[in-house]
Amino acid sequence: MSHSVGGVRQAQKQKTRQALLDAALGLLEEQSLSSLGLREVTRVVGVAPTAFYRHFRDLGELGVALVEEALGSLHVMVRAILAEQDAAEERIDRTIAVVERHVREHPAHVRFVARERRGGVRAVRHAIAGELDRFAEEVAAALKTQPVSAGWRDEDVRMLAELYVDRLVTTAAELLDAREEGGEEAVERVVWRARRQLRLISLGRRHWGEEGRASAPVADSEPSGPVADSEPSESSEPSGPAESSEAP
């Protein structure tokens, strides 16, 4: 009997916690987390302000939970795409489609992350940075398994992964604005531009790899930071986006 009662109480607690998250997310459609009041959230849920502290220490902790909710599912979807071994063009198209679907299905989460990534609540900024850092680690791990990355230094692979992650997060925010302000035609323009940007990064990746393998620094003169980019010669410039197994 006690197990049954305990299970009901736990389910009710989880339900209230989720209701607080949903209420906060709805209120954050029009304001930042730093301006949100605890009583605003509890009023929407219909619980006393003291009940809030059974679930979160403060609004910052609630914001961190929203970050995990917003970015967790996107990690899983994009990691699955990176694990496949299709040509770059197809993978780029699928990746953009995943981001577009995520924006369409979770606009409030995307808006929250876009606003709070540079927002005034430190714990939430750090949580977003941490999630994106883990995202970049996952992307870097996938990139290292691909032949085009053979011979690359770890910091260069990580730098490339961060480029991809930053581009996808920025694209998500741009898609949200386009959908709300310009409709489907504006969304298509963002998608077209994002595809070309990812193709450009992929082309640069191939050439960077060639340059790095041709002029790898010796051990006693290795620079302390990432290798500086250099202008490719005309003779080595690729003629077009050749099909490859590289990731977007």
DRENVEX-875622 format. One record per residue (C-alpha): x negated, y, z. Coordinates in steps of 0.5 Angstrom, whole numbers, padded with zeros to 4 digits, always signed. Layout:
BEGIN
XYZ ...
***
This chain:
BEGIN
+0000+0000+0000 -0006+0005+0002 -0009+0003-0005 -0003+0005-0008 -0002+0012-0005 -0009+0013-0006 -0008+0012-0013 -0002+0017-0014 -0006+0022-0010 -0012+0022-0014 -0008+0022-0020 -0004+0028-0018 -0011+0031-0016 -0014+0030-0023 -0007+0033-0026 -0008+0039-0022 -0015+0040-0024 -0013+0039-0031 -0008+0044-0030 -0012+0049-0027 -0017+0048-0033 -0012+0049-0038 -0009+0055-0035 -0016+0059-0035 -0017+0057-0042 -0010+0060-0044 -0012+0066-0040 -0019+0067-0043 -0016+0068-0050 -0015+0075-0049 -0021+0076-0043 -0028+0074-0041 -0029+0070-0035 -0032+0075-0031 -0026+0079-0031 -0021+0073-0030 -0018+0073-0023 -0017+0067-0019 -0010+0068-0017 -0008+0069-0024 -0010+0062-0025 -0007+0059-0019 -0001+0063-0021 +0000+0060-0028 -0001+0053-0025 +0004+0055-0019 -0001+0053-0013 -0003+0057-0008 -0010+0060-0009 -0013+0056-0003 -0011+0050-0007 -0016+0052-0012 -0022+0050-0008 -0020+0043-0007 -0022+0043-0015 -0028+0048-0016 -0032+0052-0012 -0031+0058-0016 -0029+0061-0023 -0036+0059-0025 -0036+0052-0024 -0029+0052-0027 -0032+0055-0033 -0038+0050-0033 -0033+0045-0033 -0029+0048-0039 -0036+0048-0043 -0037+0041-0042 -0030+0040-0045 -0031+0044-0051 -0038+0042-0053 -0038+0034-0051 -0033+0032-0056 -0037+0035-0062 -0044+0032-0060 -0040+0025-0061 -0038+0027-0068 -0044+0030-0070 -0049+0025-0067 -0044+0019-0071 -0045+0023-0078 -0053+0024-0077 -0054+0016-0075 -0051+0015-0082 -0056+0014-0088 -0052+0018-0094 -0055+0023-0099 -0056+0030-0096 -0050+0033-0100 -0045+0028-0097 -0048+0029-0090 -0047+0037-0090 -0040+0036-0093 -0038+0031-0087 -0042+0036-0082 -0038+0042-0084 -0031+0038-0085 -0032+0036-0077 -0034+0043-0075 -0028+0046-0079 -0023+0040-0076 -0026+0042-0069 -0024+0049-0070 -0017+0048-0072 -0016+0043-0067 -0019+0047-0061 -0019+0054-0062 -0019+0056-0055 -0025+0052-0053 -0029+0055-0059 -0027+0062-0057 -0029+0061-0050 -0036+0058-0052 -0037+0064-0057 -0035+0069-0052 -0039+0066-0046 -0045+0064-0050 -0048+0071-0048 -0043+0073-0043 -0043+0075-0036 -0043+0069-0032 -0050+0066-0031 -0048+0059-0029 -0043+0058-0036 -0049+0061-0040 -0054+0056-0037 -0049+0051-0038 -0048+0053-0045 -0055+0053-0047 -0056+0046-0043 -0051+0043-0048 -0054+0046-0054 -0061+0044-0052 -0058+0037-0051 -0055+0037-0058 -0061+0039-0061 -0065+0033-0057 -0060+0029-0061 -0061+0032-0067 -0068+0032-0067 -0068+0024-0065 -0064+0023-0071 -0068+0027-0076 -0075+0024-0073 -0072+0017-0076 -0072+0020-0083 -0077+0019-0088 -0078+0026-0090 -0080+0027-0083 -0086+0023-0083 -0092+0026-0080 -0088+0032-0077 -0090+0034-0070 -0085+0034-0065 -0084+0041-0064 -0083+0042-0071 -0078+0037-0071 -0075+0040-0065 -0075+0047-0068 -0071+0044-0075 -0066+0041-0070 -0065+0048-0067 -0064+0051-0073 -0058+0046-0075 -0055+0047-0068 -0055+0054-0068 -0052+0054-0075 -0047+0050-0074 -0045+0054-0067 -0045+0060-0071 -0041+0057-0077 -0035+0055-0072 -0035+0062-0069 -0034+0064-0076 -0029+0059-0078 -0025+0061-0072 -0025+0069-0074 -0024+0067-0081 -0018+0063-0080 -0015+0068-0075 -0016+0074-0079 -0016+0072-0087 -0013+0065-0087 -0015+0059-0092 -0018+0064-0097 -0023+0067-0092 -0024+0060-0089 -0026+0057-0096 -0031+0063-0096 -0034+0061-0089 -0035+0054-0091 -0038+0055-0098 -0043+0060-0095 -0045+0055-0089 -0046+0049-0094 -0051+0053-0098 -0054+0055-0092 -0055+0048-0089 -0058+0046-0096 -0063+0052-0096 -0065+0049-0089 -0066+0042-0092 -0070+0045-0098 -0074+0048-0093 -0075+0042-0089 -0078+0038-0095 -0083+0043-0097 -0085+0045-0090 -0086+0037-0089 -0091+0037-0095 -0094+0043-0093 -0095+0040-0086 -0098+0034-0088 -0103+0037-0093 -0106+0042-0088 -0105+0039-0081 -0109+0043-0076 -0115+0039-0073 -0115+0037-0066 -0120+0043-0063 -0116+0048-0067 -0109+0047-0066 -0105+0053-0065 -0101+0053-0058 -0094+0054-0061 -0090+0052-0067 -0094+0052-0074 -0093+0059-0078 -0089+0059-0084 -0092+0060-0090 -0090+0062-0097 -0090+0056-0102 -0093+0056-0109 -0089+0056-0115 -0092+0050-0117 -0089+0046-0111 -0083+0049-0111 -0077+0044-0112 -0073+0045-0118 -0066+0044-0114 -0063+0040-0108 -0065+0033-0110 -0061+0028-0107 -0065+0025-0101 -0063+0022-0094 -0065+0028-0090 -0060+0030-0085 -0056+0037-0085 
***
